[in-house]
Amino acid sequence: MHQPGDPLSLTQAVAAAIESLLFVAGRPVEIAELRKLLEIDEERLRVGIELLENQCAEQRRGIRLQRVGEQVQLVSAPEYARYVAAFLGMPMQVKLTNAALETLAIIAYRQPITRGQLESIRGVNCDRALQTLVQYSLVQEVGRATTVGRPALFGTTSEFLQQFGLGSLQALPAAEPAPEILQQRLLDATAIRDAVGSDDPIGASQT
């Protein structure tokens, strides 16, 4: 991608090109693939991605840039989830029990993690909570541990990031105790959405 002009204009052009490619792709795209298509170096691509990500968030646009590992994609903004769900004929609320929410928080901060490690941290059986999280595409199997029996490793999904309004896992609050922080983040988000009259796509139910 060779365009004359000042650095800011060039960066904006890169960001716009990335947005166009991700829009037509409709799927996660490898960063290496974008660099090859745009014929630019890694640093210029990184700056373009960051600019697009910031613009989507700061301008409160209907889309967000989401990064998962070495892939990026465009997703709908979480605050408009109720409208997207209604348009697609999907349930507008996914109710998580406190047990499922706590399990999700542990996975988010400790991933990849095995079922045994989860149960060691929580001190109780996690089968039902884990099944719920997988059913709602918030958690998925991401590999196998190298220990005896090669147990499944679990991690969060891109759907998890979208539901919580996160661009990447790096956006998670860096604080302890992590699970309680994430639970409070969800409760705060629910309160805000209720206040503006929108349905929270994920609402924690009390047990």
MDTraj code that builds the backbone (N, CA, C; nanometers):
import mdtraj as md
import numpy as np

residues = "MET HIS GLN PRO GLY ASP PRO LEU SER LEU THR GLN ALA VAL ALA ALA ALA ILE GLU SER LEU LEU PHE VAL ALA GLY ARG PRO VAL GLU ILE ALA GLU LEU ARG LYS LEU LEU GLU ILE ASP GLU GLU ARG LEU ARG VAL GLY ILE GLU LEU LEU GLU ASN GLN CYS ALA GLU GLN ARG ARG GLY ILE ARG LEU GLN ARG VAL GLY GLU GLN VAL GLN LEU VAL SER ALA PRO GLU TYR ALA ARG TYR VAL ALA ALA PHE LEU GLY MET PRO MET GLN VAL LYS LEU THR ASN ALA ALA LEU GLU THR LEU ALA ILE ILE ALA TYR ARG GLN PRO ILE THR ARG GLY GLN LEU GLU SER ILE ARG GLY VAL ASN CYS ASP ARG ALA LEU GLN THR LEU VAL GLN TYR SER LEU VAL GLN GLU VAL GLY ARG ALA THR THR VAL GLY ARG PRO ALA LEU PHE GLY THR THR SER GLU PHE LEU GLN GLN PHE GLY LEU GLY SER LEU GLN ALA LEU PRO ALA ALA GLU PRO ALA PRO GLU ILE LEU GLN GLN ARG LEU LEU ASP ALA THR ALA ILE ARG ASP ALA VAL GLY SER ASP ASP PRO ILE GLY ALA SER GLN THR".split()
xyz = np.array([
    [0.0864, -0.1186, 0.0000],
    [0.0000, 0.0000, 0.0000],
    [0.0898, 0.1232, 0.0000],
    [0.0984, 0.1895, -0.1097],
    [0.1887, 0.3032, -0.1236],
    [0.1072, 0.4279, -0.1497],
    [0.1007, 0.5166, -0.0481],
    [0.0253, 0.6402, -0.0631],
    [0.1087, 0.7566, -0.0111],
    [0.1163, 0.8662, -0.0854],
    [0.1909, 0.9824, -0.0388],
    [0.1126, 1.0557, 0.0680],
    [0.1811, 1.1504, 0.1347],
    [0.1130, 1.2314, 0.2340],
    [0.1833, 1.2267, 0.3668],
    [0.1292, 1.3026, 0.4645],
    [0.1918, 1.3050, 0.5960],
    [0.1633, 1.1748, 0.6691],
    [0.2413, 1.1458, 0.7772],
    [0.2265, 1.0195, 0.8502],
    [0.0859, 0.9942, 0.9026],
    [0.0199, 1.1003, 0.9518],
    [-0.1148, 1.0832, 1.0055],
    [-0.2124, 1.0414, 0.8971],
    [-0.2024, 1.1054, 0.7808],
    [-0.2910, 1.0709, 0.6694],
    [-0.2665, 0.9278, 0.6230],
    [-0.1391, 0.8886, 0.6213],
    [-0.1062, 0.7531, 0.5793],
    [-0.1599, 0.6511, 0.6788],
    [-0.1474, 0.6815, 0.8082],
    [-0.1988, 0.5913, 0.9113],
    [-0.3503, 0.5788, 0.9009],
    [-0.4181, 0.6906, 0.8744],
    [-0.5628, 0.6882, 0.8582],
    [-0.6015, 0.6042, 0.7372],
    [-0.5227, 0.6143, 0.6298],
    [-0.5498, 0.5350, 0.5104],
    [-0.5331, 0.3867, 0.5389],
    [-0.4317, 0.3533, 0.6171],
    [-0.4093, 0.2136, 0.6552],
    [-0.5274, 0.1634, 0.7384],
    [-0.5709, 0.2448, 0.8350],
    [-0.6844, 0.2070, 0.9197],
    [-0.8100, 0.1848, 0.8362],
    [-0.8334, 0.2737, 0.7396],
    [-0.9516, 0.2611, 0.6536],
    [-0.9435, 0.1354, 0.5673],
    [-0.8244, 0.1057, 0.5185],
    [-0.8067, -0.0144, 0.4368],
    [-0.8311, -0.1400, 0.5198],
    [-0.7820, -0.1408, 0.6431],
    [-0.8037, -0.2542, 0.7331],
    [-0.9529, -0.2729, 0.7582],
    [-1.0228, -0.1624, 0.7825],
    [-1.1672, -0.1689, 0.8072],
    [-1.2393, -0.2285, 0.6871],
    [-1.2016, -0.1882, 0.5669],
    [-1.2649, -0.2406, 0.4461],
    [-1.2430, -0.3906, 0.4322],
    [-1.1197, -0.4335, 0.4559],
    [-1.0875, -0.5756, 0.4421],
    [-1.1622, -0.6608, 0.5456],
    [-1.1661, -0.6129, 0.6681],
    [-1.2346, -0.6886, 0.7734],
    [-1.3855, -0.6914, 0.7490],
    [-1.4385, -0.5827, 0.6928],
    [-1.5814, -0.5762, 0.6648],
    [-1.6216, -0.6809, 0.5616],
    [-1.5475, -0.6895, 0.4528],
    [-1.5837, -0.7850, 0.3472],
    [-1.5483, -0.9281, 0.3870],
    [-1.4493, -0.9445, 0.4761],
    [-1.4097, -1.0788, 0.5183],
    [-1.5202, -1.1442, 0.6008],
    [-1.5780, -1.0675, 0.6941],
    [-1.6835, -1.1224, 0.7785],
    [-1.6362, -1.2346, 0.8686],
    [-1.5068, -1.2390, 0.8962],
    [-1.4476, -1.3443, 0.9791],
    [-1.3175, -1.2907, 1.0370],
    [-1.2617, -1.3620, 1.1361],
    [-1.1301, -1.3207, 1.1866],
    [-1.0250, -1.3332, 1.0770],
    [-0.9374, -1.2349, 1.0674],
    [-0.8324, -1.2344, 0.9657],
    [-0.6963, -1.2305, 1.0344],
    [-0.6042, -1.3128, 0.9863],
    [-0.4699, -1.3159, 1.0420],
    [-0.4000, -1.1823, 1.0160],
    [-0.3288, -1.1337, 1.1180],
    [-0.2544, -1.0089, 1.1040],
    [-0.1512, -1.0207, 0.9921],
    [-0.0890, -1.1364, 0.9812],
    [0.0098, -1.1581, 0.8750],
    [-0.0537, -1.1462, 0.7368],
    [-0.1793, -1.1894, 0.7254],
    [-0.2501, -1.1800, 0.5980],
    [-0.2768, -1.0347, 0.5616],
    [-0.3142, -0.9547, 0.6620],
    [-0.3371, -0.8124, 0.6369],
    [-0.2085, -0.7433, 0.5933],
    [-0.0992, -0.7758, 0.6597],
    [0.0288, -0.7134, 0.6256],
    [0.0685, -0.7463, 0.4820],
    [0.0437, -0.8698, 0.4421],
    [0.0772, -0.9110, 0.3059],
    [-0.0106, -0.8399, 0.2037],
    [-0.1390, -0.8287, 0.2326],
    [-0.2323, -0.7645, 0.1405],
    [-0.2028, -0.6155, 0.1243],
    [-0.1698, -0.5502, 0.2347],
    [-0.1475, -0.4060, 0.2329],
    [-0.0037, -0.3683, 0.1976],
    [0.0840, -0.4685, 0.1977],
    [0.2248, -0.4470, 0.1630],
    [0.2890, -0.3408, 0.2511],
    [0.2712, -0.3554, 0.3816],
    [0.3316, -0.2626, 0.4776],
    [0.4029, -0.3416, 0.5850],
    [0.4881, -0.2743, 0.6625],
    [0.5628, -0.3444, 0.7672],
    [0.4758, -0.3619, 0.8916],
    [0.5256, -0.4410, 0.9858],
    [0.4484, -0.4758, 1.1051],
    [0.4149, -0.3532, 1.1891],
    [0.5088, -0.2609, 1.2019],
    [0.4854, -0.1425, 1.2852],
    [0.3743, -0.0558, 1.2283],
    [0.3778, -0.0324, 1.0981],
    [0.2737, 0.0505, 1.0362],
    [0.1370, -0.0176, 1.0463],
    [0.1348, -0.1491, 1.0334],
    [0.0086, -0.2222, 1.0472],
    [-0.0419, -0.2136, 1.1900],
    [0.0486, -0.2289, 1.2866],
    [0.0091, -0.2214, 1.4278],
    [-0.0529, -0.0860, 1.4599],
    [0.0095, 0.0214, 1.4127],
    [-0.0425, 0.1558, 1.4375],
    [-0.1786, 0.1741, 1.3711],
    [-0.1947, 0.1217, 1.2500],
    [-0.3226, 0.1314, 1.1807],
    [-0.4326, 0.0571, 1.2538],
    [-0.4012, -0.0622, 1.3045],
    [-0.4982, -0.1413, 1.3806],
    [-0.5391, -0.0672, 1.5071],
    [-0.4421, -0.0100, 1.5774],
    [-0.4710, 0.0620, 1.7009],
    [-0.5566, 0.1857, 1.6741],
    [-0.5285, 0.2548, 1.5638],
    [-0.6076, 0.3727, 1.5292],
    [-0.7521, 0.3333, 1.5019],
    [-0.7726, 0.2286, 1.4242],
    [-0.9083, 0.1833, 1.3932],
    [-0.9798, 0.1392, 1.5206],
    [-0.9099, 0.0675, 1.6065],
    [-0.9687, 0.0215, 1.7324],
    [-1.0125, 0.1403, 1.8180],
    [-0.9262, 0.2402, 1.8300],
    [-0.9579, 0.3581, 1.9117],
    [-1.0721, 0.4392, 1.8523],
    [-1.0732, 0.4546, 1.7211],
    [-1.1795, 0.5317, 1.6571],
    [-1.3159, 0.4668, 1.6771],
    [-1.3218, 0.3355, 1.6629],
    [-1.4496, 0.2648, 1.6806],
    [-1.5036, 0.2836, 1.8221],
    [-1.4129, 0.2783, 1.9201],
    [-1.4547, 0.2894, 2.0605],
    [-1.4863, 0.4337, 2.0983],
    [-1.3978, 0.5260, 2.0629],
    [-1.4141, 0.6650, 2.1040],
    [-1.5329, 0.7322, 2.0356],
    [-1.5591, 0.6947, 1.9115],
    [-1.6720, 0.7533, 1.8381],
    [-1.8023, 0.6791, 1.8640],
    [-1.7935, 0.5746, 1.9490],
    [-1.9102, 0.4940, 1.9866],
    [-1.9857, 0.4465, 1.8634],
    [-1.9093, 0.3942, 1.7689],
    [-1.9686, 0.3416, 1.6470],
    [-2.0350, 0.2072, 1.6735],
    [-2.1110, 0.1608, 1.5767],
    [-2.1854, 0.0359, 1.5937],
    [-2.1002, -0.0885, 1.5808],
    [-1.9730, -0.0702, 1.5469],
    [-1.8816, -0.1838, 1.5363],
    [-1.7600, -0.1599, 1.6248],
    [-1.6932, -0.2670, 1.6585],
    [-1.5695, -0.2612, 1.7355],
    [-1.4658, -0.3496, 1.6683],
    [-1.3405, -0.3159, 1.6879],
    [-1.2319, -0.4009, 1.6407],
    [-1.1956, -0.4947, 1.7549],
    [-1.1937, -0.6218, 1.7258],
    [-1.1632, -0.7224, 1.8282],
    [-1.0380, -0.7994, 1.7893],
    [-0.9469, -0.8158, 1.8852],
    [-0.8231, -0.8886, 1.8615],
    [-0.8181, -1.0124, 1.9491],
    [-0.7946, -1.1264, 1.8866],
    [-0.7800, -1.2529, 1.9576],
    [-0.6529, -1.3195, 1.9054],
    [-0.5490, -1.3174, 1.9867],
    [-0.4224, -1.3739, 1.9424],
    [-0.3670, -1.2962, 1.8247],
    [-0.3409, -1.3657, 1.7156],
    [-0.2870, -1.3032, 1.5950],
    [-0.3954, -1.2786, 1.4910],
    [-0.5191, -1.2690, 1.5368],
    [-0.6307, -1.2434, 1.4459],
    [-0.7076, -1.1187, 1.4885],
    [-0.7672, -1.0513, 1.3918],
    [-0.8525, -0.9354, 1.4189],
    [-0.9814, -0.9504, 1.3397],
    [-1.0888, -0.8907, 1.3911],
    [-1.2154, -0.8940, 1.3190],
    [-1.3027, -0.7785, 1.3651],
    [-1.4039, -0.7484, 1.2872],
    [-1.5025, -0.6490, 1.3255],
    [-1.6212, -0.7199, 1.3896],
    [-1.6687, -0.6666, 1.5019],
    [-1.7840, -0.7234, 1.5713],
    [-1.8801, -0.6104, 1.6058],
    [-2.0042, -0.6444, 1.6333],
    [-2.1012, -0.5426, 1.6716],
    [-2.0711, -0.4919, 1.8123],
    [-2.1002, -0.3657, 1.8360],
    [-2.0767, -0.3061, 1.9667],
    [-2.1678, -0.3710, 2.0705],
    [-2.1148, -0.4046, 2.1880],
    [-2.1949, -0.4755, 2.2884],
    [-2.3172, -0.3989, 2.3355],
    [-2.3101, -0.2634, 2.3358],
    [-2.4252, -0.1863, 2.3832],
    [-2.5453, -0.1946, 2.2902],
    [-2.5252, -0.2454, 2.1691],
    [-2.6360, -0.2605, 2.0756],
    [-2.6749, -0.4066, 2.0558],
    [-2.6318, -0.4905, 2.1490],
    [-2.6567, -0.6342, 2.1378],
    [-2.8050, -0.6669, 2.1305],
    [-2.8883, -0.5909, 2.2012],
    [-3.0325, -0.6211, 2.2034],
    [-3.0935, -0.6093, 2.0650],
    [-3.0473, -0.5098, 1.9868],
    [-3.1017, -0.4896, 1.8537],
    [-3.0517, -0.5964, 1.7560],
    [-2.9250, -0.6306, 1.7695],
    [-2.8687, -0.7349, 1.6841],
    [-2.9376, -0.8679, 1.7119],
    [-2.9579, -0.8968, 1.8418],
    [-3.0233, -1.0221, 1.8799],
    [-3.1659, -1.0279, 1.8253],
    [-3.2379, -0.9157, 1.8360],
    [-3.3757, -0.9122, 1.7864],
    [-3.3789, -0.9310, 1.6353],
    [-3.2861, -0.8673, 1.5657],
    [-3.2809, -0.8768, 1.4191],
    [-3.2520, -1.0194, 1.3740],
    [-3.1637, -1.0882, 1.4486],
    [-3.1254, -1.2245, 1.4124],
    [-3.2173, -1.3306, 1.4729],
    [-3.3147, -1.2857, 1.5532],
    [-3.4059, -1.3806, 1.6158],
    [-3.3402, -1.4633, 1.7243],
    [-3.2446, -1.4017, 1.7933],
    [-3.1721, -1.4719, 1.8995],
    [-3.2226, -1.4263, 2.0359],
    [-3.2039, -1.5101, 2.1388],
    [-3.2410, -1.4677, 2.2745],
    [-3.1631, -1.3424, 2.3125],
    [-3.2298, -1.2455, 2.3750],
    [-3.1627, -1.1214, 2.4101],
    [-3.0948, -1.1292, 2.5458],
    [-3.1214, -1.2343, 2.6208],
    [-3.0580, -1.2473, 2.7507],
    [-3.0068, -1.3887, 2.7707],
    [-2.8881, -1.3966, 2.8259],
    [-2.8305, -1.5238, 2.8675],
    [-2.8095, -1.5124, 3.0167],
    [-2.8844, -1.5885, 3.0925],
    [-2.8762, -1.5772, 3.2379],
    [-2.7710, -1.6730, 3.2918],
    [-2.6740, -1.6177, 3.3611],
    [-2.5685, -1.6978, 3.4219],
    [-2.5879, -1.7019, 3.5727],
    [-2.5751, -1.8199, 3.6284],
    [-2.5799, -1.8321, 3.7733],
    [-2.4500, -1.7776, 3.8310],
    [-2.4471, -1.7538, 3.9601],
    [-2.3251, -1.7070, 4.0244],
    [-2.2125, -1.8078, 4.0043],
    [-2.2485, -1.9376, 4.0067],
    [-2.1466, -2.0416, 3.9887],
    [-2.0844, -2.0337, 3.8498],
    [-2.1695, -2.0136, 3.7483],
    [-2.1189, -2.0038, 3.6115],
    [-2.0366, -1.8769, 3.5931],
    [-2.0800, -1.7680, 3.6540],
    [-2.0086, -1.6419, 3.6436],
    [-1.8716, -1.6507, 3.7102],
    [-1.8674, -1.7140, 3.8263],
    [-1.7396, -1.7306, 3.8961],
    [-1.6453, -1.8189, 3.8140],
    [-1.6996, -1.9249, 3.7571],
    [-1.6189, -2.0140, 3.6736],
    [-1.5654, -1.9393, 3.5521],
    [-1.6492, -1.8569, 3.4900],
    [-1.6076, -1.7789, 3.3746],
    [-1.4951, -1.6824, 3.4113],
    [-1.5063, -1.6198, 3.5269],
    [-1.4040, -1.5254, 3.5709],
    [-1.2693, -1.5954, 3.5899],
    [-1.2725, -1.7132, 3.6494],
    [-1.1483, -1.7885, 3.6721],
    [-1.0848, -1.8266, 3.5392],
    [-1.1661, -1.8739, 3.4454],
    [-1.1142, -1.9130, 3.3135],
    [-1.0535, -1.7922, 3.2430],
    [-1.1221, -1.6774, 3.2508],
    [-1.0743, -1.5571, 3.1826],
    [-0.9345, -1.5178, 3.2289],
    [-0.9090, -1.5306, 3.3579],
    [-0.7807, -1.4858, 3.4118],
    [-0.6742, -1.5950, 3.4178],
    [-0.7146, -1.7210, 3.4193],
    [-0.6163, -1.8293, 3.4358],
    [-0.5988, -1.9140, 3.3101],
    [-0.6639, -1.8801, 3.2012],
    [-0.6597, -1.9631, 3.0808],
    [-0.5185, -1.9716, 3.0216],
    [-0.4921, -2.0857, 2.9531],
    [-0.5765, -2.2059, 2.9432],
    [-0.5735, -2.2845, 3.0741],
    [-0.6864, -2.3440, 3.1089],
    [-0.7004, -2.4102, 3.2370],
    [-0.7815, -2.5381, 3.2215],
    [-0.7477, -2.6407, 3.2997],
    [-0.8186, -2.7683, 3.2922],
    [-0.9371, -2.7679, 3.3885],
    [-1.0258, -2.8621, 3.3681],
    [-1.1408, -2.8767, 3.4577],
    [-1.0932, -2.9040, 3.6011],
    [-0.9899, -2.9870, 3.6140],
    [-0.9363, -3.0184, 3.7453],
    [-0.8816, -2.8956, 3.8162],
    [-0.8127, -2.8106, 3.7436],
    [-0.7593, -2.6881, 3.8024],
    [-0.8720, -2.5940, 3.8436],
    [-0.9765, -2.5887, 3.7608],
    [-1.0935, -2.5070, 3.7945],
    [-1.1549, -2.5510, 3.9264],
    [-1.1749, -2.6819, 3.9379],
    [-1.2395, -2.7366, 4.0571],
    [-1.1500, -2.7228, 4.1796],
    [-1.0196, -2.7239, 4.1590],
    [-0.9263, -2.7040, 4.2700],
    [-0.9375, -2.5619, 4.3237],
    [-0.9553, -2.4649, 4.2337],
    [-0.9677, -2.3249, 4.2748],
    [-1.1025, -2.2982, 4.3416],
    [-1.2104, -2.3506, 4.2811],
    [-1.3443, -2.3245, 4.3332],
    [-1.3802, -2.4149, 4.4504],
    [-1.3200, -2.5332, 4.4533],
    [-1.3483, -2.6254, 4.5625],
    [-1.4759, -2.7043, 4.5453],
    [-1.5372, -2.6958, 4.4269],
    [-1.6609, -2.7689, 4.3993],
    [-1.6574, -2.8205, 4.2557],
    [-1.7497, -2.9108, 4.2244],
    [-1.7613, -2.9626, 4.0884],
    [-1.8058, -2.8510, 3.9935],
    [-1.7398, -2.8430, 3.8770],
    [-1.7684, -2.7349, 3.7811],
    [-1.8371, -2.7842, 3.6543],
    [-1.8808, -2.9095, 3.6518],
    [-1.9364, -2.9660, 3.5288],
    [-2.0517, -2.8832, 3.4732],
    [-2.1509, -2.8535, 3.5582],
    [-2.2689, -2.7827, 3.5089],
    [-2.2348, -2.6412, 3.4646],
    [-2.1547, -2.5707, 3.5446],
    [-2.1173, -2.4333, 3.5099],
    [-2.0390, -2.4307, 3.3792],
    [-1.9467, -2.5240, 3.3641],
    [-1.8650, -2.5293, 3.2426],
    [-1.9503, -2.5620, 3.1208],
    [-2.0454, -2.6536, 3.1378],
    [-2.1349, -2.6902, 3.0282],
    [-2.2179, -2.5694, 2.9826],
    [-2.2638, -2.4906, 3.0783],
    [-2.3416, -2.3705, 3.0454],
    [-2.2587, -2.2715, 2.9660],
    [-2.1351, -2.2499, 3.0085],
    [-2.0477, -2.1536, 2.9418],
    [-2.0141, -2.1973, 2.7994],
    [-1.9936, -2.3274, 2.7808],
    [-1.9670, -2.3803, 2.6473],
    [-2.0922, -2.3668, 2.5606],
    [-2.2086, -2.3954, 2.6195],
    [-2.3356, -2.3877, 2.5453],
    [-2.3591, -2.2474, 2.4907],
    [-2.3224, -2.1459, 2.5690],
    [-2.3438, -2.0080, 2.5267],
    [-2.2235, -1.9493, 2.4532],
    [-2.1296, -2.0357, 2.4155],
    [-2.0128, -1.9961, 2.3355],
    [-1.9256, -1.8921, 2.4045],
    [-1.9264, -1.8906, 2.5376],
    [-1.8393, -1.8008, 2.6121],
    [-1.7049, -1.8660, 2.6405],
    [-1.7048, -1.9989, 2.6401],
    [-1.5844, -2.0776, 2.6698],
    [-1.5756, -2.1902, 2.5683],
    [-1.4538, -2.2290, 2.5338],
    [-1.4339, -2.3401, 2.4417],
    [-1.3072, -2.4170, 2.4774],
    [-1.2974, -2.5398, 2.4271],
    [-1.1752, -2.6173, 2.4441],
    [-1.0695, -2.5598, 2.3511],
    [-0.9520, -2.5303, 2.4047],
    [-0.8473, -2.4660, 2.3249],
    [-0.7235, -2.5543, 2.3072],
    [-0.7271, -2.6741, 2.3635],
    [-0.6123, -2.7627, 2.3494],
    [-0.6142, -2.8725, 2.4533],
    [-0.5012, -2.9390, 2.4646],
    [-0.4870, -3.0473, 2.5618],
    [-0.3607, -3.0257, 2.6437],
    [-0.3715, -3.0506, 2.7735],
    [-0.2546, -3.0374, 2.8611],
    [-0.1574, -3.1518, 2.8348],
    [-0.0311, -3.1299, 2.8652],
    [0.0716, -3.2319, 2.8419],
    [0.0876, -3.3246, 2.9618],
    [0.0000, -3.3114, 3.0601],
    [0.0066, -3.3955, 3.1791],
    [-0.0590, -3.5313, 3.1519],
    [-0.0538, -3.6191, 3.2510],
    [-0.1095, -3.7540, 3.2371],
    [-0.2580, -3.7473, 3.2023],
    [-0.2965, -3.8226, 3.1009],
    [-0.4356, -3.8243, 3.0579],
    [-0.4701, -3.7137, 2.9599],
    [-0.3794, -3.6198, 2.9403],
    [-0.4001, -3.5078, 2.8475],
    [-0.5404, -3.4469, 2.8595],
    [-0.5714, -3.3897, 2.9776],
    [-0.7038, -3.3295, 2.9970],
    [-0.7231, -3.2073, 2.9078],
    [-0.8490, -3.1776, 2.8787],
    [-0.8822, -3.0640, 2.7937],
    [-0.8487, -2.9326, 2.8632],
    [-0.8012, -2.8373, 2.7846],
    [-0.7753, -2.7023, 2.8333],
    [-0.8861, -2.6105, 2.7824],
    [-0.9344, -2.5233, 2.8703],
    [-1.0434, -2.4334, 2.8329],
    [-0.9980, -2.2877, 2.8348],
    [-1.0568, -2.2108, 2.7435],
    [-1.0282, -2.0676, 2.7356],
    [-1.1524, -1.9944, 2.6900],
    [-1.1484, -1.8625, 2.6965],
    [-1.2629, -1.7827, 2.6544],
    [-1.2651, -1.7673, 2.5023],
    [-1.3777, -1.7235, 2.4514],
    [-1.3987, -1.7104, 2.3069],
    [-1.4090, -1.5632, 2.2662],
    [-1.4170, -1.5405, 2.1370],
    [-1.4392, -1.4045, 2.0883],
    [-1.5770, -1.3543, 2.1306],
    [-1.6726, -1.4458, 2.1458],
    [-1.8061, -1.4076, 2.1931],
    [-1.7987, -1.3513, 2.3339],
    [-1.7122, -1.4092, 2.4172],
    [-1.6909, -1.3582, 2.5534],
    [-1.6429, -1.2135, 2.5480],
    [-1.5463, -1.1865, 2.4626],
    [-1.4939, -1.0505, 2.4506],
    [-1.6032, -0.9538, 2.4077],
    [-1.6839, -0.9962, 2.3108],
    [-1.7885, -0.9080, 2.2606],
    [-1.8936, -0.8797, 2.3671],
    [-1.9347, -0.9832, 2.4400],
    [-2.0386, -0.9655, 2.5410],
    [-1.9931, -0.8729, 2.6534],
    [-1.8628, -0.8756, 2.6842],
    [-1.8113, -0.7927, 2.7927],
    [-1.7535, -0.6605, 2.7421],
    [-1.7653, -0.6359, 2.6112],
    [-1.7175, -0.5099, 2.5576],
    [-1.5672, -0.4956, 2.5611],
    [-1.4948, -0.6066, 2.5423],
    [-1.3492, -0.6055, 2.5466],
    [-1.2920, -0.6217, 2.4065],
    [-1.1892, -0.5431, 2.3750],
    [-1.1249, -0.5574, 2.2462],
    [-1.0288, -0.6746, 2.2421],
    [-0.9746, -0.7103, 2.3571],
    [-0.8818, -0.8228, 2.3683],
    [-0.8731, -0.8626, 2.5145],
    [-0.8086, -0.9742, 2.5430],
    [-0.7926, -1.0191, 2.6814],
    [-0.7064, -0.9221, 2.7614],
    [-0.6199, -0.8485, 2.6914],
    [-0.5347, -0.7518, 2.7600],
    [-0.6158, -0.6385, 2.8222],
    [-0.7408, -0.6236, 2.7797],
    [-0.8267, -0.5177, 2.8334],
    [-0.8924, -0.5575, 2.9654],
    [-0.8736, -0.6817, 3.0086],
    [-0.9276, -0.7236, 3.1376],
    [-0.8620, -0.6431, 3.2498],
    [-0.9354, -0.6082, 3.3535],
    [-0.8758, -0.5338, 3.4651],
    [-0.7602, -0.6124, 3.5271],
    [-0.6453, -0.5483, 3.5415],
    [-0.5288, -0.6139, 3.6009],
    [-0.5316, -0.5900, 3.7506],
    [-0.6160, -0.6644, 3.8192],
    [-0.6295, -0.6454, 3.9630],
    [-0.6611, -0.7778, 4.0295],
    [-0.6395, -0.7850, 4.1599],
    [-0.6703, -0.9037, 4.2378],
    [-0.7712, -0.8665, 4.3457],
    [-0.8598, -0.9591, 4.3860],
    [-0.8707, -1.0931, 4.3274],
    [-0.9446, -1.0882, 4.1943],
    [-0.8873, -1.1446, 4.0914],
    [-0.9380, -1.1325, 3.9555],
    [-1.0837, -1.1755, 3.9383],
    [-1.1247, -1.2954, 3.9858],
    [-1.2638, -1.3372, 3.9618],
    [-1.3655, -1.2388, 4.0171],
    [-1.3400, -1.1853, 4.1378],
    [-1.4341, -1.0921, 4.1966],
    [-1.4400, -0.9615, 4.1169],
    [-1.3255, -0.9204, 4.0625],
    [-1.3218, -0.7984, 3.9822],
    [-1.4083, -0.8141, 3.8583],
    [-1.3966, -0.9291, 3.7928],
    [-1.4740, -0.9512, 3.6704],
    [-1.6231, -0.9602, 3.7010],
    [-1.6577, -1.0248, 3.8132],
    [-1.7979, -1.0318, 3.8515],
    [-1.8544, -0.8913, 3.8727],
    [-1.7780, -0.8051, 3.9409],
    [-1.8244, -0.6697, 3.9660],
    [-1.8371, -0.5916, 3.8369],
    [-1.7459, -0.6173, 3.7407],
    [-1.7522, -0.5497, 3.6102],
    [-1.8824, -0.5831, 3.5400],
    [-1.9228, -0.7098, 3.5461],
    [-2.0476, -0.7501, 3.4816],
    [-2.1676, -0.6855, 3.5492],
    [-2.1665, -0.6835, 3.6832],
    [-2.2776, -0.6236, 3.7557],
    [-2.2882, -0.4746, 3.7259],
    [-2.1736, -0.4061, 3.7171],
    [-2.1737, -0.2637, 3.6848],
    [-2.2287, -0.2401, 3.5454],
    [-2.1864, -0.3243, 3.4494],
    [-2.2332, -0.3102, 3.3117],
    [-2.3837, -0.3322, 3.3040],
    [-2.4332, -0.4296, 3.3802],
    [-2.5764, -0.4580, 3.3823],
    [-2.6544, -0.3382, 3.4354],
    [-2.6037, -0.2771, 3.5424],
    [-2.6712, -0.1621, 3.6028],
    [-2.6781, -0.0454, 3.5051],
    [-2.5684, -0.0230, 3.4303],
    [-2.5642, 0.0870, 3.3340],
    [-2.6654, 0.0638, 3.2231],
    [-2.6702, -0.0589, 3.1704],
    [-2.7619, -0.0885, 3.0600],
    [-2.9069, -0.0812, 3.1047],
    [-2.9325, -0.1246, 3.2297],
    [-3.0680, -0.1146, 3.2825],
    [-3.1091, 0.0320, 3.2947],
    [-3.0139, 0.1171, 3.3341],
    [-3.0432, 0.2576, 3.3556],
    [-3.0815, 0.3295, 3.2268],
    [-3.0234, 0.2844, 3.1156],
    [-3.0547, 0.3486, 2.9868],
    [-3.1662, 0.2763, 2.9135],
    [-3.2249, 0.1737, 2.9807],
    [-3.3406, 0.1086, 2.9229],
    [-3.3117, 0.0027, 2.8199],
    [-3.1900, -0.0539, 2.8222],
    [-3.1579, -0.1601, 2.7265],
    [-3.1438, -0.2903, 2.7991],
    [-3.1700, -0.3990, 2.7263],
    [-3.1609, -0.5323, 2.7826],
    [-3.0169, -0.5785, 2.7838],
    [-2.9678, -0.6236, 2.8997],
    [-2.8318, -0.6756, 2.9108],
    [-2.8256, -0.8123, 2.8468],
    [-2.7360, -0.8365, 2.7493],
    [-2.7282, -0.9665, 2.6848],
    [-2.6867, -1.0776, 2.7775],
    [-2.6224, -1.0401, 2.8883],
    [-2.5875, -1.1421, 2.9876],
    [-2.6277, -1.0871, 3.1231],
    [-2.7197, -1.1482, 3.1912],
    [-2.7589, -1.1015, 3.3224],
    [-2.7361, -1.2099, 3.4244],
    [-2.6648, -1.1786, 3.5305],
    [-2.6363, -1.2779, 3.6338],
    [-2.7581, -1.2932, 3.7229],
    [-2.7999, -1.4169, 3.7441],
    [-2.9122, -1.4427, 3.8344],
    [-2.8592, -1.4892, 3.9680],
    [-2.9294, -1.4554, 4.0700],
    [-2.8857, -1.4927, 4.2052],
    [-2.9251, -1.6356, 4.2346],
    [-2.8384, -1.7037, 4.3050],
    [-2.8689, -1.8398, 4.3466],
    [-2.8976, -1.8434, 4.4938],
])
top = md.Topology()
chain = top.add_chain()
for i, resn in enumerate(residues, 1):
    res = top.add_residue(resn, chain, resSeq=i)
    for name in ("N", "CA", "C"):
        top.add_atom(name, md.element.get_by_symbol(name[0]), res)
traj = md.Trajectory(xyz[None], top)
